[in-house]
C-alpha cells in the first residue's frame, strides 16, 4: 500500500464584519469625469428629421386625407396653375401678333418665315394651354376634395354638397358657373372655423375668382358661337376674341392659385418656412443675475 498524499489547502483571510467603518452617503459624491464615451457609435437617438406631422414620418401609416397631404397637393396645384397662367399670357400674345400680321397684310405680302413663326406660336401655345387646363383642373379638384374632408374633420361638420354633387355641378352647363363658387365659399367658411348655421360670406379674393370663372365660361360660349361666322372681319375679330379669352383664363389661373394658397394657409396657419426666428437683442431694467459663490467641478479656471 502506498501512503496517502497530503491535500493542498489554501487559506483566505477576510476581515470580519465591522472591522472597517462604513463610508457615509455624503462622502460618496461623484465628481464630473468628462462626457460619456462609447466603444462603438451609439444606435439610439432621434431620427435626423425636421418636425413634421406624425403621419408624415416614415414608418407610420399616413392617412389619405391629412393636413400635410393637403399642403403638398396644394403646392403642386399652385405650380401647375402658375404655369398655366404663363402659357395663357403667351397664347394671348401669339393671338395679338397674328392680328397685327393680318392688319399688315392689307398693305402688302408678308414674309413666309414670319407667318410660319406666328402659326407655330399659336398652335403650340394652344396645345400647351389645353394640356395645362386639364392638368390644373384635375389637381385642383383633388385638392378641393381632400381639403373638404380635412376641414370637415377639423370643424366637426361636413359640407352641404357631397363630392359627387359638386362634380356634377362642375360638369353641367350653367350650373358650373355657380356651384364651384359656392363649394369654395363653403370650404373657406369651414377652414375659417365659421359656424354651421351661419351663411358663408366669400372673401374679396374668392369673389374675384368667381367673377373670372364665370367670365371664362361666358367667353368660351361666345368664342364657340363666333366661330360659325365666316366673314373676313369676323375672322379678324375672332383673333382678338381668342386673345381676350386667353387673358381671362390667365386671370382664372392666378386667382385660383391664390385661393388655393389662402385656404391651405388657413388649414395650416403655422408654416415652418414662413416663421421668422426671434432673438433677444437687449434687456432693459432687469435685475443683475446672482453670482455663484463656488466654482462647479470641472469648469475652467
Beta strands, then each sheet from edge to edge (+ up, - down):
end
